[in-house]
Amino acid sequence: MAERASAAATGQARPASPPLEQGEKPSSSADSPFDVRAHLSKRFGLRGWFRSQGVVVGEEAMIQMEEEEGKAATPPVAAAPRGRQRRSSPSSTSSASSSSARLPAVAEEEEEDEEEESASSLAPALPPLAVFDFDHTLVCDFDSAEDVVSQLAPELVPMLTSIAMPANFVPLTNAVAAEAARRGVGERHWLAALADAGRRGLLGKGNAGGGAGVLRAAAAGGAEVRILSDANDLFISAMLVAAGLGPEAGVVSGVITNRAKFVPISPAATTATAGSTAAAAPSASSSPPSSRLVVEPRHDAAKVGPHGCALCPSNLCKGLELRKLVGGEVGRSGSASAAARRRVASSSRRRRTVVYAGDGENDLCPALALEVGDSLLVRRSRGLERLLRERAAAETETCRRSASFLRQHPTLSRAFDASLSSALAEGARAFLWDSAEELRELVEVLLLCEERTAEVLLSDL
C-alpha cells in the first residue's frame, strides 16, 4: 500500500503487468470464476483460517499480486559506500523534501484503512445481543421505583403513577426523592429497600427462576447481555447485586439507563426538615438524613439538544441506544468507538443478531429498530403489545415464510405472533410471553438456534 501511495505522490505510474499469452492462465486463482475461496470466506467467516494456511482470498490476493509486480519492476537501490555521503542539487533537495512532506500523510492514511479492513476481516463473529427492559420485564411483578417508595413513603406512590408515556420521569422521580428526604429517608433506607426488592423481583421460586434465571440463560447461550431501561443505574445495580448478579458474576455486560447518586444535604436544609421526620415510614430513622437521591437523565436535552425521536421521552431514546449497541459504539461505560462505527458501516454483513425483550410503550422504538433475523419478545396485555397491534394491518408474506421454520420449534411456534411481526421491519419476528419462565424458555431456544434461524430466514427473503 505504501509503495502505491509513493507512486501516486511522485506521479510515477506503476508498471503494467505483461499481457498473457494465448492459453496461458493467470498466476493466481483469485480471478478464476471457479475460485470459491472468497465466497467461503464471506459466507462462513473463514478468512482467518485461510490466512493461517498461507492462502489469500479476494481483494487481498489482488493487492498481493500488485505489490509483487511493483517490487519486481523497481530496480534495487545500491547502498552508498560507508563514510561517503551522496550530494544532491538544491532543486532535487527541495523536491525530495516536499515529496517526503506529503508521503507520510498519504501512507499513514492508506495504512490506517488497511489496518481497519484487516481488523474487520480478522475479527471473530460477533455474539448475539440479548437486550432486556427492566421493570415489568426482568422484574415481572412490579415497578422497582413504585415498590421501593411504597416501602419507604407509601403516600408518595400516587405521584409516580400520575403521568403516562411517553414522558420524562426524571423530574418526577427527583421530586419524590426530595419529599422522601423530608420524611427522613436516607441512603441506607433506599439501599435496604432496593436489596429487598431485588431478591423478591429477580430471584423467583427457589432462587433459580425469575429475571435472574432469564439473564443467566441468555449468558449461558453465548449472548452479550445488556439491560436497557428508563429506571436508573443505582436502582438496577443494587437489585442485581442482591440477586447475585453483581459485576463479579460475569452475566450482565452493561446497563444503559439514567444515572443516579446520593448528594449531601446542607446542614441548614437538614435542620429545616427535621420537624417532618415524624411522618417517615417505619424503616426511616428518627434522625434526619445526610444525603438525598438525585437522578440525572441519560440524554440531557438541555446540554446536547433533543434526540429527535417522537416515540421516546426526552431523557432516553431506546431505539437510538439499541442501534449504537448493534453498531458496536457503546462499551460498558457507554463510550463510543469511531473505529467500530467505520467497520460496521463498511461491513453490514457482520451485523449481530438481536433478541430484545420488553413490555411498555417506551419499548416500541427499539422494537421498530430490529432487522432481519432479530426477535422481539413482547409481554402479553401490556403497552407494547397494544401499540404494535395498532400498527399491524395484516400478516405479511415474510411472516408466512418465517412460520414454516418456526413450526419446527414448538416453543417458538406457540409464542410467535404474525400480526405483531407485521408491525416490525421486514424479517424481524415478535413472540408473546407473560411469565419469567416463558421468557427464559424463549431466550434459550432463540439463542440455541440463532444461527440456523438467521440462515433460513435470509434464504427465504
C-alpha positions as CSV (number, residue, x, y, z in Angstrom):
1,M,0.0,0.0,0.0
2,A,2.8,2.4,0.9
3,E,4.5,1.7,-2.5
4,R,1.4,2.6,-4.4
5,A,1.0,5.7,-2.3
6,S,4.6,6.7,-3.1
7,A,4.0,6.2,-6.8
8,A,0.8,8.3,-6.7
9,A,2.6,11.1,-4.8
10,T,5.6,11.3,-7.2
11,G,3.5,11.0,-10.3
12,Q,5.1,7.7,-11.4
13,A,2.9,5.1,-13.0
14,R,3.1,1.6,-11.7
15,P,4.4,-0.8,-14.4
16,A,1.6,-2.6,-16.2
17,S,1.5,-6.4,-16.0
18,P,2.7,-8.2,-19.2
19,P,-0.2,-9.5,-21.3
20,L,-1.0,-13.2,-21.0
21,E,-0.1,-15.4,-23.9
22,Q,-2.9,-17.3,-25.7
23,G,-4.0,-20.2,-23.5
24,E,-1.9,-19.0,-20.5
25,K,-3.7,-19.0,-17.2
26,P,-3.5,-16.2,-14.5
27,S,-0.8,-16.8,-11.9
28,S,-3.4,-16.5,-9.1
29,S,-6.7,-18.3,-8.9
30,A,-8.4,-15.3,-7.4
31,D,-9.6,-14.2,-10.8
32,S,-10.9,-17.6,-11.8
33,P,-14.7,-18.0,-11.9
34,F,-14.2,-21.4,-10.2
35,D,-12.3,-20.0,-7.3
36,V,-14.7,-20.4,-4.3
37,R,-12.3,-19.1,-1.6
38,A,-13.7,-15.6,-1.5
39,H,-17.3,-17.0,-1.3
40,L,-16.3,-19.4,1.5
41,S,-14.6,-16.5,3.4
42,K,-17.6,-14.2,3.1
43,R,-20.2,-16.9,3.8
44,F,-18.6,-18.7,6.7
45,G,-16.1,-16.2,8.0
46,L,-13.1,-18.4,7.1
47,R,-10.8,-15.5,6.2
48,G,-8.7,-16.1,9.4
49,W,-8.4,-19.8,8.6
50,F,-7.3,-19.2,5.0
51,R,-4.6,-16.8,6.3
52,S,-3.4,-19.3,8.9
53,Q,-2.9,-21.7,5.9
54,G,-0.9,-19.1,4.0
55,V,-3.7,-18.6,1.4
56,V,-5.0,-15.2,0.5
57,V,-8.5,-14.5,-0.9
58,G,-10.4,-11.9,-2.9
59,E,-9.1,-8.4,-2.8
60,E,-6.1,-9.4,-0.7
61,A,-4.9,-11.7,-3.4
62,M,-5.1,-8.9,-6.0
63,I,-3.3,-6.4,-3.6
64,Q,-0.6,-9.0,-3.0
65,M,-0.1,-9.5,-6.8
66,E,0.1,-5.8,-7.4
67,E,2.7,-5.4,-4.6
68,E,4.8,-8.2,-6.0
69,E,4.6,-6.7,-9.5
70,G,5.7,-3.4,-8.2
71,K,8.6,-4.8,-6.3
72,A,9.7,-6.8,-9.4
73,A,9.6,-3.6,-11.6
74,T,11.5,-1.4,-9.1
75,P,15.3,-1.8,-9.5
76,P,17.2,-2.3,-6.3
77,V,19.0,0.8,-4.9
78,A,22.7,0.4,-4.3
79,A,23.8,1.3,-0.8
80,A,26.1,4.3,-0.5
81,P,29.7,3.4,0.5
82,R,30.4,3.8,4.2
83,G,31.8,7.1,5.1
84,R,30.6,8.8,2.0
85,Q,27.5,10.9,1.6
86,R,25.6,11.5,-1.7
87,R,25.4,15.1,-2.7
88,S,22.4,16.5,-4.3
89,S,21.4,19.7,-6.1
90,P,19.2,22.3,-4.3
91,S,16.4,21.6,-6.6
92,S,16.4,17.9,-6.0
93,T,16.7,18.5,-2.3
94,S,13.6,20.8,-2.3
95,S,11.7,18.3,-4.4
96,A,12.6,15.5,-2.2
97,S,11.7,17.4,0.9
98,S,8.3,18.5,-0.5
99,S,7.7,14.9,-1.6
100,S,8.6,13.5,1.8
101,A,6.4,16.1,3.5
102,R,3.4,14.7,1.5
103,L,4.2,11.0,1.5
104,P,3.9,10.2,5.2
105,A,0.3,11.6,5.4
106,V,-0.8,9.5,2.3
107,A,1.0,6.4,3.6
108,E,-0.4,6.8,7.1
109,E,-3.9,7.2,5.7
110,E,-3.5,4.1,3.5
111,E,-2.1,2.1,6.4
112,E,-4.9,3.1,8.7
113,D,-7.5,2.0,6.2
114,E,-5.6,-1.3,5.6
115,E,-5.4,-1.9,9.4
116,E,-9.2,-1.3,9.8
117,E,-10.0,-3.6,6.9
118,S,-7.7,-6.2,8.3
119,A,-9.2,-5.9,11.8
120,S,-12.7,-6.2,10.3
121,S,-11.9,-9.3,8.3
122,L,-10.0,-11.0,11.1
123,A,-12.4,-10.1,13.9
124,P,-14.4,-13.1,15.1
125,A,-18.1,-13.3,14.5
126,L,-19.9,-11.1,17.0
127,P,-22.0,-12.9,19.6
128,P,-25.8,-12.4,19.5
129,L,-27.0,-9.4,21.6
130,A,-29.7,-10.1,24.2
131,V,-31.2,-6.8,25.5
132,F,-33.8,-6.6,28.3
133,D,-36.0,-3.9,29.7
134,F,-36.0,-4.0,33.5
135,D,-39.3,-3.1,35.2
136,H,-42.2,-5.4,34.3
137,T,-39.8,-7.5,32.1
138,L,-36.9,-8.8,34.2
139,V,-38.8,-7.7,37.3
140,C,-42.1,-9.2,36.3
141,D,-44.3,-8.4,39.3
142,F,-43.8,-4.7,39.9
143,D,-42.1,-1.4,39.0
144,S,-39.0,-1.1,41.1
145,A,-39.4,2.6,41.9
146,E,-43.1,2.2,42.9
147,D,-42.2,-0.8,45.1
148,V,-39.3,0.9,46.9
149,V,-41.3,4.1,47.5
150,S,-44.2,2.0,48.8
151,Q,-41.8,0.6,51.5
152,L,-40.3,4.0,52.5
153,A,-43.1,6.6,52.0
154,P,-46.3,4.9,50.6
155,E,-48.2,8.2,50.5
156,L,-45.8,9.3,47.6
157,V,-46.6,6.4,45.3
158,P,-49.5,8.2,43.6
159,M,-47.0,10.9,42.4
160,L,-45.1,8.2,40.5
161,T,-48.2,7.0,38.7
162,S,-49.6,10.4,37.8
163,I,-48.1,10.7,34.3
164,A,-48.2,8.5,31.2
165,M,-45.7,7.6,28.4
166,P,-44.0,9.0,26.6
167,A,-42.9,11.2,29.4
168,N,-39.7,12.1,31.1
169,F,-39.9,10.5,34.6
170,V,-36.6,12.0,35.9
171,P,-38.0,15.3,37.3
172,L,-40.9,13.5,38.9
173,T,-38.5,10.9,40.5
174,N,-36.4,13.7,41.9
175,A,-39.4,15.4,43.3
176,V,-40.5,12.1,45.1
177,A,-36.9,11.6,46.3
178,A,-36.8,15.1,47.8
179,E,-40.1,14.5,49.5
180,A,-38.8,11.2,50.9
181,A,-35.7,13.0,52.3
182,R,-38.0,15.5,54.1
183,R,-39.6,12.4,55.7
184,G,-36.3,11.2,57.0
185,V,-35.5,8.6,54.2
186,G,-31.7,8.5,53.7
187,E,-29.2,6.5,51.7
188,R,-29.2,3.4,53.9
189,H,-33.0,3.2,53.7
190,W,-33.0,3.3,49.9
191,L,-30.3,0.6,49.7
192,A,-32.1,-1.7,52.1
193,A,-35.4,-1.4,50.3
194,L,-33.7,-2.0,46.9
195,A,-32.0,-5.1,48.2
196,D,-35.3,-6.5,49.3
197,A,-36.9,-5.6,46.0
198,G,-34.1,-7.3,44.1
199,R,-34.5,-10.5,46.0
200,R,-38.2,-10.6,45.6
201,G,-38.3,-9.3,42.0
202,L,-35.5,-11.1,40.3
203,L,-34.9,-14.5,42.1
204,G,-38.3,-16.2,41.7
205,K,-39.1,-19.5,43.3
206,G,-36.2,-21.4,44.7
207,N,-33.8,-18.6,43.7
208,A,-33.5,-20.3,40.3
209,G,-36.2,-18.6,38.2
210,G,-37.3,-15.1,37.8
211,G,-35.4,-12.4,35.9
212,A,-32.1,-13.7,37.3
213,G,-32.8,-17.0,35.6
214,V,-33.5,-15.2,32.3
215,L,-30.2,-13.3,32.4
216,R,-28.2,-16.4,33.3
217,A,-29.9,-18.4,30.5
218,A,-29.0,-15.6,28.0
219,A,-25.4,-15.5,29.1
220,A,-25.1,-19.3,29.0
221,G,-26.5,-19.3,25.5
222,G,-23.5,-17.2,24.4
223,A,-25.2,-13.8,24.1
224,E,-23.8,-10.5,25.2
225,V,-26.4,-9.4,27.8
226,R,-27.4,-5.8,28.3
227,I,-30.1,-4.1,30.2
228,L,-31.8,-1.0,28.6
229,S,-34.1,0.7,31.0
230,D,-35.7,4.1,31.8
231,A,-35.1,3.4,35.6
232,N,-31.6,4.4,36.9
233,D,-28.3,2.7,37.4
234,L,-28.4,2.9,41.2
235,F,-31.7,1.0,41.5
236,I,-30.8,-1.6,38.9
237,S,-27.3,-2.3,40.2
238,A,-28.4,-2.6,43.8
239,M,-31.1,-5.1,42.8
240,L,-28.8,-7.1,40.6
241,V,-26.3,-7.4,43.4
242,A,-29.0,-8.6,45.8
243,A,-29.9,-11.3,43.3
244,G,-26.3,-12.4,43.0
245,L,-25.8,-10.8,39.6
246,G,-23.2,-8.2,40.5
247,P,-20.2,-7.5,38.2
248,E,-18.3,-10.5,39.6
249,A,-21.0,-12.8,38.3
250,G,-20.0,-12.0,34.7
251,V,-23.6,-12.3,33.4
252,V,-24.6,-8.7,32.6
253,S,-22.2,-6.9,30.3
254,G,-23.6,-3.5,30.9
255,V,-26.6,-1.3,31.9
256,I,-27.9,1.6,29.8
257,T,-30.1,3.9,31.8
258,N,-30.3,7.2,33.7
259,R,-27.6,8.0,36.3
260,A,-28.4,8.3,40.0
261,K,-26.4,9.2,43.1
262,F,-26.7,10.4,46.6
263,V,-25.8,14.1,47.2
264,P,-25.2,15.6,50.6
265,I,-27.9,17.7,52.2
266,S,-26.7,21.0,53.7
267,P,-27.0,21.4,57.5
268,A,-29.4,24.3,57.1
269,A,-31.8,22.2,55.0
270,T,-31.4,19.3,57.4
271,T,-32.4,21.5,60.4
272,A,-35.3,22.9,58.5
273,T,-36.7,19.5,57.6
274,A,-36.0,17.8,61.0
275,G,-39.5,18.5,62.2
276,S,-41.1,16.5,59.4
277,T,-39.4,13.2,60.2
278,A,-42.3,12.0,62.3
279,A,-44.2,11.3,59.1
280,A,-41.5,8.9,57.9
281,A,-42.1,5.2,57.2
282,P,-41.2,2.7,60.0
283,S,-37.9,1.9,58.2
284,A,-36.7,5.5,58.5
285,S,-34.7,6.7,61.4
286,S,-35.7,9.5,63.8
287,S,-32.6,11.5,62.8
288,P,-32.7,13.5,59.5
289,P,-30.7,12.0,56.6
290,S,-27.4,13.5,55.5
291,S,-28.0,12.8,51.8
292,R,-30.8,12.5,49.2
293,L,-31.3,10.7,46.0
294,V,-30.8,12.6,42.7
295,V,-31.4,11.1,39.2
296,E,-29.7,12.6,36.1
297,P,-31.1,11.9,32.6
298,R,-29.2,9.6,30.2
299,H,-29.8,12.1,27.4
300,D,-29.6,15.7,28.8
301,A,-31.5,17.7,26.1
302,A,-30.6,20.9,27.9
303,K,-26.9,20.2,27.3
304,V,-26.8,18.3,24.0
305,G,-30.1,19.1,22.4
306,P,-33.1,16.9,21.7
307,H,-32.6,13.4,20.3
308,G,-35.4,13.9,17.8
309,C,-37.5,10.8,18.5
310,A,-41.2,11.4,18.9
311,L,-41.7,7.9,20.3
312,C,-39.4,8.3,23.3
313,P,-39.2,10.5,26.4
314,S,-36.7,13.4,26.1
315,N,-34.3,11.7,28.6
316,L,-33.8,8.4,26.8
317,C,-34.3,7.1,23.2
318,K,-34.1,3.3,23.5
319,G,-34.1,2.9,19.7
320,L,-31.0,5.1,19.4
321,E,-29.2,3.3,22.2
322,L,-30.0,-0.1,20.6
323,R,-28.6,1.0,17.3
324,K,-25.4,2.1,19.0
325,L,-25.2,-1.3,20.7
326,V,-25.6,-3.2,17.4
327,G,-23.1,-1.0,15.7
328,G,-20.5,-1.6,18.5
329,E,-20.5,2.1,19.5
330,V,-21.4,1.6,23.2
331,G,-19.0,-0.1,25.6
332,R,-19.6,-1.0,29.2
333,S,-19.0,2.6,30.2
334,G,-21.2,4.0,27.4
335,S,-18.2,5.3,25.3
336,A,-18.3,5.4,21.5
337,S,-15.7,3.7,19.3
338,A,-15.1,5.6,16.0
339,A,-13.2,2.6,14.5
340,A,-16.1,0.3,15.4
341,R,-18.6,2.7,13.6
342,R,-16.4,2.7,10.5
343,R,-16.0,-1.1,10.5
344,V,-19.8,-1.7,10.8
345,A,-20.6,0.9,8.2
346,S,-18.2,-0.8,5.7
347,S,-19.3,-4.4,6.6
348,S,-23.0,-4.7,7.1
349,R,-22.8,-8.5,6.7
350,R,-21.2,-8.6,10.2
351,R,-24.3,-7.1,11.9
352,R,-25.1,-9.1,15.0
353,T,-28.4,-10.7,15.7
354,V,-30.6,-9.1,18.4
355,V,-33.1,-10.6,20.9
356,Y,-35.0,-7.8,22.6
357,A,-37.5,-8.3,25.4
358,G,-39.8,-5.5,26.7
359,D,-43.3,-4.7,27.8
360,G,-44.1,-1.0,27.7
361,E,-44.7,1.9,25.4
362,N,-41.1,3.1,25.5
363,D,-40.1,-0.3,24.1
364,L,-41.8,0.5,20.8
365,C,-38.9,2.5,19.4
366,P,-36.3,-0.3,19.8
367,A,-38.8,-2.8,18.5
368,L,-39.1,-0.9,15.3
369,A,-35.2,-0.8,15.1
370,L,-35.0,-4.6,14.7
371,E,-34.0,-6.1,11.4
372,V,-34.0,-9.4,9.5
373,G,-33.3,-12.3,11.8
374,D,-33.9,-10.3,15.0
375,S,-36.5,-11.4,17.6
376,L,-38.8,-9.3,19.8
377,L,-40.2,-10.8,23.0
378,V,-43.4,-8.9,23.9
379,R,-45.1,-9.3,27.2
380,R,-48.8,-10.0,26.9
381,S,-51.5,-7.5,27.7
382,R,-49.2,-4.5,28.2
383,G,-48.5,-1.3,26.4
384,L,-46.0,-2.6,23.8
385,E,-48.4,-5.3,22.5
386,R,-51.2,-2.7,22.3
387,L,-49.1,-0.3,20.3
388,L,-47.9,-3.0,17.9
389,R,-51.4,-4.2,17.3
390,E,-52.4,-0.7,16.4
391,R,-49.7,-0.5,13.8
392,A,-50.2,-4.0,12.4
393,A,-52.6,-4.2,9.4
394,A,-52.3,-7.8,8.4
395,E,-49.9,-10.7,8.3
396,T,-47.2,-10.2,5.7
397,E,-45.7,-12.6,3.2
398,T,-42.5,-12.5,5.2
399,C,-44.3,-13.7,8.3
400,R,-45.8,-16.6,6.4
401,R,-42.5,-17.7,5.1
402,S,-40.9,-17.5,8.6
403,A,-43.7,-19.6,10.1
404,S,-42.5,-22.7,8.1
405,F,-39.3,-22.7,10.0
406,L,-40.9,-21.7,13.4
407,R,-43.2,-24.7,13.2
408,Q,-40.2,-26.9,13.7
409,H,-39.8,-25.4,17.2
410,P,-43.0,-25.8,19.4
411,T,-41.9,-23.1,21.9
412,L,-41.4,-20.5,19.2
413,S,-44.5,-21.7,17.2
414,R,-46.7,-21.2,20.3
415,A,-45.4,-17.7,21.1
416,F,-45.0,-16.4,17.5
417,D,-47.4,-13.6,16.6
418,A,-47.7,-12.9,12.9
419,S,-49.8,-9.8,13.4
420,L,-47.3,-8.2,15.7
421,S,-44.4,-9.2,13.5
422,S,-46.0,-7.4,10.6
423,A,-45.7,-4.1,12.5
424,L,-41.9,-4.6,12.7
425,A,-39.3,-4.2,10.0
426,E,-39.3,-6.9,7.3
427,G,-37.8,-10.1,8.6
428,A,-38.0,-9.3,12.3
429,R,-40.2,-11.6,14.4
430,A,-42.4,-11.0,17.5
431,F,-43.1,-13.5,20.3
432,L,-45.5,-13.2,23.2
433,W,-44.7,-14.1,26.8
434,D,-46.1,-13.5,30.2
435,S,-44.1,-15.2,33.0
436,A,-40.4,-15.2,33.7
437,E,-40.3,-18.9,32.9
438,E,-41.8,-18.3,29.4
439,L,-39.4,-15.5,28.7
440,R,-36.4,-17.7,29.8
441,E,-37.6,-20.6,27.6
442,L,-37.9,-18.3,24.6
443,V,-34.4,-16.8,25.1
444,E,-32.8,-20.2,25.5
445,V,-34.5,-21.6,22.3
446,L,-33.8,-18.5,20.2
447,L,-30.1,-18.4,21.2
448,L,-29.7,-22.1,20.7
449,C,-31.0,-22.0,17.1
450,E,-30.0,-18.4,16.4
451,E,-27.5,-19.1,13.6
452,R,-29.8,-21.6,11.8
453,T,-32.8,-19.3,12.2
454,A,-31.0,-16.4,10.6
455,E,-29.7,-18.5,7.7
456,V,-33.2,-19.9,6.9
457,L,-34.9,-16.5,7.1
458,L,-32.2,-14.8,5.0
459,S,-32.5,-17.6,2.4
460,D,-36.3,-17.2,2.4
461,L,-36.1,-13.4,2.0
